Amino acid sequence: AALVLIAAATVAIVSARSYAGGWNDGSRLATVESLVDRHTLAIDHSIFVQVPSRGESTAPPPYPPDEPDLLAEGTRDKLLINGRFYSDKSPVPAFLMAGVYQGLQWTTGLRAGERPDRFCYWMTLGSSGLAYVIAVWSIFQLGVPLRLPLALRLALTASFGLATVALTYTRHVNNHILLLAVAAALLLNLAWLAEETRMGRIPWLRLIGLGTLTGLGYTIDLGTGPVLLACTLGVIAYRCRSFRPLAAFVLVALPWLALHHAANYAVGGTFRPANSVPQYLQWPGSPFTPQNMTGTWNHPTIGQFITYAAALLVGKRGFLGHNLPLFLALPGIVALLRWRTPELPEILYAACWSGGTWLAYALLSTNYSGVSASIRWFVPLLAPGYYVLAIFLREHPRYRRDFLVLSAWGAVVAGLMWWKGPWMKHMVPFFWPLQVAAL
């Protein structure tokens, strides 16, 4: 157990980069900097928006020197609202990261404008790096309530941490690995809830933890958050069979929902995601239009929608092809639904949340999640995928060799993605030959 934590922490420390790699993390870091240094959510004066030229500042650049567009213009993941620019990312994760930055500023005197390299590194390590450690630890601990042998627990944990897109998303600040950590911890607690309710106990602390995790997950990604909330509510209602535990769960989750929507309304004057308002994307030089923005139906025909939905899973950006062990989860979930294992409610939960997230983004996007390694919106779905794999391999150990083969090839793909970083502009090198070799 100690070695798992040490290994995950080492990966996080080595992986974190000391600059913003693209618009996505630049936008998030701009909000954190502005909250602490200027006490506002507006990012107009952030170093990640107004990048100083080399002659104006002796500080390290906030973006990599081989990215002239980023160095010249800064992040374009921003909204123009009432004459001021704001990040298009959800606000609550920025509040939490601002707490980390404020603590560093009090203890070390760190200021983003003076040392953007240190600011980027510690923000990456304190958000994405920490999330990676939590996610890996949760997958390892999941083997206890599921009664997995130690060898299988270690194999699943190594595969999850080193043979999937989780590895590359440790390199820069992003929402997606944050939600992956929440999802992994949520599934761990749901596994324990199933054990405890079978013994006739209602674990109130467990319900408080589940409410907190679900509420936080909702605030991180409004595309998958509502699906996550509905599915978690359903499985808790089934396991507890009582109104009071369900009410406790809802009461704990509600403040997180209220915080998100209050902050979103204060900035954008709307309760829906601010980045789904076309008017806020209409600023000079904006790369976003009503035709390519996420949050609306933009498919010209039903046929193109079906093609796009399939490509999200198995195309050149497809999530399954970039996480090869998940190919075994597809027949695994079918088998587990047929044979009705004791964890059937949680398996249905995993299937409904994953399927609902996939369908939501297939319906309301056309841009394959922008410039990123695979489909960044689906990174949190690694957690339910590995939950299914854990039970399937426990029930059918003869498939463990297949899992190891897929994980070995998956580690090659993951290593290439880690080298390129999460904001990849091109396909993984040798992507299709690696797919053929693994399958």
Helices and strands as residue ranges (DSSP letters): H 2-15, H 23-37, H 68-73, E 78-81, E 84-87, H 91-108, H 116-124, I 125-129, H 130-141, H 150-162, G 168-170, H 175-198, H 204-220, H 225-240, H 243-268, G 274-276, G 278-281, H 302-314, G 324-328, H 329-339, H 344-364, G 376-381, H 382-395, G 397-399, H 400-420, H 431-438
